[in-house]
Amino acid sequence: NIRRRSLLAPKKAGHSHNADNPSVKHYYTDDRDKIAINFSDLPQASQDFIKKHFGDKQIVIIYKDLFDADVDYDVIFTDGSSVDFDKNGLWEEIEVKDLVGVPDAIVPSKILTFVKQKHPNNHIKDISRKFHKYDVELNNSIEIVFDKNGNFKHYDD
């Protein structure tokens, strides 16, 4: 049930919506309206999070979602990994494409303990945080749902 939003190429090359930075082009997706932004345009909390947990990764592009009043940000790295942030700069979803997975320091301790005990040969490749739950996907495609406190709820199909 964890699904990344697909990103498409610019609809019109050179089409600008940012008078301060004419190199920022307007991008469209199947259900969202986004613009590419610079790292310095992210909320400070997002910048700090990326520097701390993904400082070794190179960023390809950063999108600011303009669909509605709930602004959010998508940071995409060269290896295909990505982090989605809310308007306050707090992570909402993390997908890591390397062999190590989501950094342990990011994962709530109860969730990390559960995964290490029940799935010792696997790692978390995707985690999303919602108001009332966490969705976790392991590198073997097993999906697990936890409540907002990190308590195991069930395996998902």
Secondary structure, 3 states (H helix, E strand, C coil): CCCCCCECCCCCCCCECCCCCCCCEEEEECCCEEEEECHHHCCHHHHHHHHHHHCCCCEEEEEEECCCCCCEEEEEECCCCEEEECCCCCEEEEECCCCCCCCCCCCCHHHHHHHHHHCCCCCEEEEEECCCEEEEEECCCCEEEEECCCCEEEEEC
